[in-house]
Amino acid sequence: MNSETAARAPASPDSGTVLAALYQEHWLALVRLAVLLVGDRESAEDVVQDVFSRLHGKRPGVLSLAYVRVCVLNASRSVLRRRGVAARAAAPGRMDEPVGSAETAALLGESRQEMLTALGRLPRRQREILILRYYLDLSDADIAQATRVKESTVRSTASRALDRLQRELGGKA
């Protein structure tokens, strides 16, 4: 390639530029996703920040919103796993339910807070699939790719999760 051709060739964006654009456009939505998964904003912000710092320097072709979502999902799983280990070490045989703050209850409304509490009691996979389906509005194929399960597993897990939520909420769901 001569100097004239090189001067006319469009510059490909570097990973920093792609990552910065993803951060600016999707940071809040990714934090909201992580809040639904881990249960509190502070941890969610830490999860998202950690994901973006780990992605710094990756090839730009690898970086996409879908990839970053999967990274946030996996990082949230790690946070929950560490919490579980710490809770079992602190008080064997006893797991406390997450407690929402008065501020959160006032902002969300009682029925929504009740729904989030019930959602938090679901098994991890059921909770993740419902959040990806109804919060992010992903298709079954996208959820299957993000969670690394078959589409039929996504559908059956979502069905079981909705049934359980309906039982827990006394038919209000």
PASEBA-1860 file (N, C-alpha, C; in nm, 3 decimals):
! residues 173
1> MNSETAAR> 0.085/-0.116/0.000/0.000/0.000/0.000/0.090/0.123/0.000 ~ 0.068/0.214/-0.096/0.150/0.334/-0.100/0.094/0.441/-0.006 ~ 0.165/0.553/0.005/0.125/0.656/0.101/-0.007/0.721/0.064 ~ -0.039/0.732/-0.066/-0.166/0.791/-0.106/-0.283/0.702/-0.066 ~ -0.269/0.571/-0.088/-0.375/0.477/-0.053/-0.394/0.475/0.098 ~ -0.283/0.479/0.171/-0.292/0.477/0.318/-0.361/0.602/0.369 ~ -0.340/0.714/0.304/-0.401/0.839/0.347/-0.552/0.837/0.322 ~ -0.596/0.768/0.215/-0.739/0.764/0.183/-0.813/0.652/0.255
9> APASPDSG> -0.742/0.553/0.308/-0.808/0.440/0.374/-0.872/0.488/0.503 ~ -0.998/0.448/0.528/-1.062/0.491/0.651/-0.993/0.429/0.771 ~ -0.975/0.511/0.872/-0.911/0.461/0.993/-1.009/0.374/1.070 ~ -0.963/0.257/1.110/-1.049/0.170/1.187/-1.043/0.216/1.333 ~ -1.156/0.211/1.400/-1.157/0.259/1.538/-1.075/0.166/1.628 ~ -1.006/0.224/1.723/-0.930/0.141/1.815/-1.022/0.095/1.929 ~ -0.973/0.004/2.011/-1.057/-0.053/2.117/-1.101/0.053/2.217 ~ -1.015/0.151/2.244/-1.051/0.258/2.337/-1.170/0.338/2.288
17> TVLAALYQ> -1.174/0.366/2.159/-1.284/0.443/2.102/-1.414/0.363/2.106 ~ -1.406/0.236/2.066/-1.524/0.150/2.067/-1.576/0.132/2.210 ~ -1.485/0.108/2.303/-1.523/0.089/2.443/-1.582/0.216/2.502 ~ -1.525/0.330/2.469/-1.578/0.458/2.518/-1.719/0.482/2.466 ~ -1.742/0.448/2.340/-1.877/0.466/2.283/-1.977/0.372/2.351 ~ -1.938/0.248/2.374/-2.025/0.153/2.445/-2.055/0.204/2.586 ~ -1.954/0.255/2.652/-1.969/0.306/2.788/-2.067/0.423/2.792 ~ -2.046/0.519/2.703/-2.132/0.638/2.701/-2.277/0.604/2.669
25> EHWLALVR> -2.297/0.515/2.574/-2.432/0.484/2.530/-2.506/0.387/2.620 ~ -2.435/0.294/2.684/-2.503/0.183/2.751/-2.471/0.166/2.899 ~ -2.392/0.256/2.956/-2.352/0.239/3.095/-2.472/0.227/3.188 ~ -2.567/0.319/3.178/-2.681/0.319/3.269/-2.765/0.193/3.253 ~ -2.791/0.151/3.130/-2.869/0.028/3.108/-2.796/-0.094/3.164 ~ -2.664/-0.097/3.152/-2.586/-0.209/3.205/-2.588/-0.208/3.358 ~ -2.583/-0.090/3.417/-2.593/-0.081/3.564/-2.730/-0.127/3.610 ~ -2.833/-0.087/3.538/-2.969/-0.132/3.573/-2.981/-0.284/3.563
33> LAVLLVGD> -2.923/-0.341/3.460/-2.922/-0.488/3.446/-2.851/-0.551/3.566 ~ -2.736/-0.498/3.601/-2.660/-0.553/3.713/-2.735/-0.535/3.846 ~ -2.807/-0.424/3.862/-2.886/-0.403/3.985/-2.990/-0.514/3.998 ~ -3.055/-0.546/3.888/-3.155/-0.652/3.893/-3.092/-0.787/3.925 ~ -2.968/-0.806/3.886/-2.901/-0.934/3.911/-2.839/-0.942/4.051 ~ -2.774/-0.834/4.096/-2.703/-0.841/4.224/-2.779/-0.778/4.340 ~ -2.878/-0.694/4.310/-2.965/-0.644/4.415/-2.934/-0.508/4.473 ~ -2.820/-0.448/4.442/-2.795/-0.313/4.493/-2.712/-0.234/4.392
41> RESAEDVV> -2.733/-0.103/4.393/-2.672/-0.016/4.293/-2.520/-0.008/4.307 ~ -2.472/-0.001/4.429/-2.328/0.014/4.449/-2.252/-0.104/4.390 ~ -2.297/-0.224/4.420/-2.231/-0.343/4.365/-2.247/-0.347/4.213 ~ -2.365/-0.307/4.164/-2.390/-0.307/4.020/-2.294/-0.212/3.948 ~ -2.275/-0.093/4.004/-2.182/0.001/3.942/-2.040/-0.055/3.943 ~ -2.003/-0.122/4.053/-1.870/-0.185/4.059/-1.856/-0.293/3.953 ~ -1.961/-0.372/3.934/-1.959/-0.480/3.834/-1.936/-0.422/3.695 ~ -2.014/-0.320/3.659/-2.004/-0.262/3.525/-1.867/-0.196/3.506
49> QDVFSRLH> -1.822/-0.123/3.606/-1.691/-0.058/3.595/-1.581/-0.161/3.578 ~ -1.589/-0.269/3.655/-1.490/-0.376/3.645/-1.491/-0.440/3.505 ~ -1.610/-0.461/3.452/-1.621/-0.519/3.317/-1.553/-0.429/3.215 ~ -1.582/-0.299/3.220/-1.522/-0.208/3.122/-1.369/-0.199/3.140 ~ -1.322/-0.204/3.263/-1.177/-0.199/3.282/-1.111/-0.327/3.230 ~ -1.177/-0.441/3.244/-1.121/-0.566/3.194/-1.124/-0.572/3.041 ~ -1.219/-0.503/2.980/-1.230/-0.506/2.835/-1.133/-0.409/2.767 ~ -1.073/-0.320/2.844/-0.980/-0.224/2.786/-0.864/-0.300/2.722
57> GKRPGVLS> -0.836/-0.268/2.597/-0.727/-0.333/2.526/-0.770/-0.451/2.440 ~ -0.897/-0.493/2.452/-0.946/-0.602/2.365/-0.955/-0.552/2.222 ~ -0.951/-0.644/2.129/-0.964/-0.606/1.988/-1.101/-0.543/1.964 ~ -1.109/-0.437/1.885/-1.236/-0.370/1.861/-1.342/-0.461/1.799 ~ -1.299/-0.560/1.720/-1.394/-0.651/1.657/-1.467/-0.740/1.757 ~ -1.409/-0.759/1.874/-1.469/-0.842/1.978/-1.574/-0.764/2.056 ~ -1.556/-0.634/2.067/-1.639/-0.551/2.151/-1.774/-0.522/2.085 ~ -1.880/-0.565/2.153/-2.016/-0.537/2.108/-2.103/-0.529/2.232
65> LAYVRVCV> -2.221/-0.475/2.217/-2.312/-0.465/2.331/-2.347/-0.604/2.383 ~ -2.371/-0.698/2.294/-2.405/-0.834/2.337/-2.291/-0.895/2.419 ~ -2.167/-0.873/2.376/-2.051/-0.927/2.448/-2.039/-0.862/2.586 ~ -2.060/-0.731/2.592/-2.050/-0.660/2.720/-2.162/-0.707/2.814 ~ -2.282/-0.730/2.761/-2.391/-0.782/2.845/-2.356/-0.917/2.905 ~ -2.298/-1.005/2.825/-2.258/-1.137/2.875/-2.151/-1.119/2.984 ~ -2.060/-1.027/2.964/-1.957/-1.000/3.065/-2.020/-0.949/3.195 ~ -2.119/-0.861/3.185/-2.189/-0.810/3.304/-2.264/-0.925/3.373
73> LNASRSVL> -2.328/-1.008/3.295/-2.398/-1.124/3.350/-2.301/-1.215/3.426 ~ -2.188/-1.246/3.366/-2.089/-1.332/3.431/-2.028/-1.267/3.555 ~ -2.000/-1.137/3.548/-1.944/-1.067/3.664/-2.046/-1.061/3.777 ~ -2.173/-1.046/3.744/-2.278/-1.046/3.846/-2.288/-1.183/3.912 ~ -2.275/-1.287/3.833/-2.274/-1.423/3.889/-2.159/-1.439/3.988 ~ -2.043/-1.385/3.954/-1.927/-1.394/4.043/-1.953/-1.321/4.175 ~ -2.015/-1.204/4.168/-2.048/-1.129/4.290/-2.143/-1.211/4.377 ~ -2.244/-1.268/4.316/-2.341/-1.348/4.392/-2.275/-1.472/4.451
81> RRRGVAAR> -2.185/-1.532/4.377/-2.113/-1.650/4.425/-2.028/-1.613/4.548 ~ -1.956/-1.501/4.539/-1.874/-1.456/4.653/-1.961/-1.423/4.773 ~ -2.075/-1.361/4.750/-2.167/-1.331/4.861/-2.215/-1.459/4.926 ~ -2.247/-1.558/4.846/-2.294/-1.684/4.899/-2.191/-1.752/4.986 ~ -2.066/-1.750/4.939/-1.957/-1.811/5.015/-1.938/-1.735/5.146 ~ -1.940/-1.603/5.141/-1.923/-1.523/5.263/-2.038/-1.545/5.360 ~ -2.160/-1.554/5.309/-2.276/-1.574/5.396/-2.272/-1.712/5.462 ~ -2.231/-1.814/5.387/-2.222/-1.948/5.445/-2.111/-1.956/5.549
89> AAAPGRMD> -2.003/-1.883/5.526/-1.892/-1.882/5.622/-1.931/-1.806/5.749 ~ -2.009/-1.699/5.734/-2.048/-1.617/5.849/-2.151/-1.687/5.937 ~ -2.251/-1.748/5.876/-2.358/-1.813/5.952/-2.401/-1.939/5.878 ~ -2.336/-2.053/5.903/-2.371/-2.176/5.833/-2.519/-2.212/5.850 ~ -2.582/-2.248/5.739/-2.722/-2.290/5.743/-2.822/-2.177/5.743 ~ -2.778/-2.053/5.734/-2.870/-1.939/5.737/-2.837/-1.842/5.626 ~ -2.934/-1.815/5.543/-2.918/-1.715/5.436/-3.025/-1.608/5.454 ~ -2.984/-1.483/5.471/-3.078/-1.374/5.483/-3.125/-1.332/5.345
97> EPVGSAET> -3.251/-1.290/5.339/-3.302/-1.237/5.213/-3.254/-1.094/5.198 ~ -3.236/-1.049/5.074/-3.195/-0.911/5.055/-3.302/-0.817/5.109 ~ -3.259/-0.712/5.175/-3.351/-0.616/5.233/-3.344/-0.488/5.152 ~ -3.458/-0.444/5.103/-3.462/-0.319/5.029/-3.468/-0.202/5.124 ~ -3.412/-0.091/5.084/-3.415/0.027/5.170/-3.551/0.095/5.161 ~ -3.580/0.180/5.258/-3.705/0.256/5.257/-3.709/0.347/5.134 ~ -3.593/0.400/5.098/-3.585/0.487/4.981/-3.621/0.410/4.854 ~ -3.568/0.288/4.842/-3.598/0.204/4.726/-3.746/0.172/4.721
105> AALLGESR> -3.805/0.137/4.834/-3.947/0.104/4.838/-4.032/0.225/4.799 ~ -3.992/0.344/4.844/-4.067/0.466/4.810/-4.057/0.496/4.661 ~ -3.938/0.475/4.604/-3.919/0.505/4.462/-3.991/0.404/4.373 ~ -3.985/0.278/4.412/-4.039/0.173/4.327/-4.187/0.149/4.347 ~ -4.238/0.183/4.461/-4.376/0.148/4.492/-4.378/0.011/4.556 ~ -4.475/-0.012/4.641/-4.478/-0.136/4.718/-4.493/-0.259/4.631 ~ -4.581/-0.255/4.530/-4.602/-0.374/4.449/-4.479/-0.408/4.365 ~ -4.412/-0.307/4.315/-4.291/-0.334/4.238/-4.180/-0.387/4.328
113> QEMLTALG> -4.171/-0.332/4.449/-4.071/-0.381/4.544/-4.100/-0.527/4.580 ~ -4.227/-0.559/4.595/-4.267/-0.697/4.625/-4.227/-0.789/4.509 ~ -4.245/-0.742/4.387/-4.207/-0.820/4.270/-4.056/-0.840/4.266 ~ -3.978/-0.735/4.293/-3.833/-0.748/4.291/-3.784/-0.842/4.401 ~ -3.849/-0.839/4.516/-3.813/-0.929/4.625/-3.841/-1.074/4.584 ~ -3.958/-1.097/4.524/-3.992/-1.232/4.478/-3.896/-1.276/4.368 ~ -3.861/-1.184/4.281/-3.765/-1.215/4.174/-3.630/-1.253/4.233 ~ -3.590/-1.186/4.340/-3.463/-1.216/4.406/-3.460/-1.353/4.471
121> RLPRRQRE> -3.577/-1.408/4.501/-3.583/-1.541/4.563/-3.579/-1.654/4.460 ~ -3.592/-1.621/4.333/-3.586/-1.724/4.229/-3.444/-1.780/4.219 ~ -3.432/-1.903/4.172/-3.297/-1.955/4.143/-3.228/-1.868/4.038 ~ -3.096/-1.867/4.042/-3.016/-1.777/3.957/-3.056/-1.783/3.811 ~ -3.064/-1.902/3.753/-3.093/-1.913/3.610/-3.232/-1.858/3.577 ~ -3.330/-1.890/3.658/-3.466/-1.840/3.633/-3.468/-1.687/3.640 ~ -3.402/-1.631/3.740/-3.397/-1.485/3.756/-3.329/-1.422/3.636 ~ -3.215/-1.477/3.594/-3.142/-1.421/3.480/-3.227/-1.423/3.353
129> ILILRYYL> -3.293/-1.534/3.329/-3.371/-1.546/3.205/-3.488/-1.448/3.205 ~ -3.556/-1.434/3.317/-3.666/-1.336/3.322/-3.616/-1.194/3.304 ~ -3.503/-1.162/3.364/-3.448/-1.026/3.350/-3.407/-1.001/3.205 ~ -3.341/-1.097/3.143/-3.299/-1.079/3.004/-3.419/-1.070/2.911 ~ -3.524/-1.146/2.939/-3.642/-1.147/2.852/-3.727/-1.021/2.871 ~ -3.759/-0.988/2.995/-3.856/-0.881/3.018/-3.793/-0.745/3.044 ~ -3.671/-0.740/3.094/-3.608/-0.610/3.114/-3.534/-0.564/2.989 ~ -3.453/-0.654/2.933/-3.377/-0.619/2.813/-3.452/-0.649/2.684
137> DLSDADIA> -3.564/-0.720/2.695/-3.647/-0.753/2.580/-3.568/-0.831/2.474 ~ -3.485/-0.925/2.521/-3.407/-1.007/2.429/-3.492/-1.124/2.380 ~ -3.461/-1.170/2.261/-3.529/-1.287/2.206/-3.478/-1.413/2.275 ~ -3.550/-1.523/2.259/-3.507/-1.650/2.317/-3.369/-1.690/2.262 ~ -3.346/-1.663/2.135/-3.216/-1.697/2.074/-3.103/-1.616/2.139 ~ -3.127/-1.487/2.161/-3.025/-1.402/2.225/-3.000/-1.444/2.369 ~ -3.108/-1.479/2.441/-3.093/-1.524/2.579/-3.016/-1.655/2.582 ~ -3.048/-1.745/2.491/-2.978/-1.873/2.484/-2.829/-1.852/2.460
145> QATRVKES> -2.796/-1.759/2.373/-2.655/-1.730/2.345/-2.587/-1.669/2.467 ~ -2.655/-1.577/2.535/-2.595/-1.510/2.651/-2.576/-1.604/2.769 ~ -2.670/-1.696/2.788/-2.664/-1.786/2.904/-2.604/-1.922/2.869 ~ -2.576/-1.944/2.742/-2.517/-2.069/2.693/-2.603/-2.191/2.722 ~ -2.734/-2.177/2.695/-2.827/-2.288/2.705/-2.907/-2.294/2.576 ~ -2.983/-2.401/2.556/-3.066/-2.414/2.436/-3.188/-2.323/2.446 ~ -3.243/-2.287/2.329/-3.363/-2.202/2.327/-3.479/-2.270/2.399 ~ -3.493/-2.400/2.384/-3.601/-2.471/2.451/-3.584/-2.463/2.603
153> TVRSTASR> -3.460/-2.462/2.650/-3.433/-2.447/2.793/-3.472/-2.307/2.840 ~ -3.447/-2.208/2.756/-3.488/-2.071/2.789/-3.639/-2.065/2.807 ~ -3.712/-2.122/2.713/-3.859/-2.117/2.720/-3.913/-2.191/2.842 ~ -3.862/-2.311/2.868/-3.913/-2.389/2.981/-3.874/-2.325/3.114 ~ -3.754/-2.269/3.121/-3.709/-2.204/3.245/-3.792/-2.079/3.271 ~ -3.820/-2.002/3.167/-3.903/-1.882/3.183/-4.043/-1.920/3.230 ~ -4.098/-2.025/3.174/-4.231/-2.070/3.213/-4.235/-2.112/3.360 ~ -4.136/-2.190/3.403/-4.129/-2.231/3.543/-4.109/-2.111/3.635
161> ALDRLQRE> -4.028/-2.017/3.593/-4.003/-1.897/3.675/-4.130/-1.814/3.690 ~ -4.205/-1.797/3.581/-4.329/-1.720/3.589/-4.432/-1.790/3.677 ~ -4.439/-1.923/3.668/-4.530/-1.999/3.754/-4.494/-1.979/3.901 ~ -4.365/-1.986/3.930/-4.321/-1.970/4.069/-4.348/-1.828/4.120 ~ -4.321/-1.727/4.037/-4.351/-1.590/4.075/-4.500/-1.572/4.104 ~ -4.582/-1.629/4.020/-4.726/-1.618/4.040/-4.770/-1.684/4.172 ~ -4.715/-1.799/4.204/-4.746/-1.865/4.332/-4.699/-1.780/4.450 ~ -4.578/-1.727/4.441/-4.521/-1.648/4.551/-4.597/-1.519/4.573
169> LGGKA> -4.646/-1.460/4.467/-4.718/-1.333/4.480/-4.868/-1.355/4.500 ~ -4.906/-1.479/4.518/-5.047/-1.509/4.547/-5.141/-1.478/4.432 ~ -5.096/-1.504/4.310/-5.182/-1.482/4.194/-5.186/-1.339/4.147 ~ -5.102/-1.249/4.206/-5.101/-1.108/4.167/-5.023/-1.084/4.039 ~ -4.929/-1.173/4.005/-4.839/-1.148/3.892/-4.911/-1.147/3.760
END
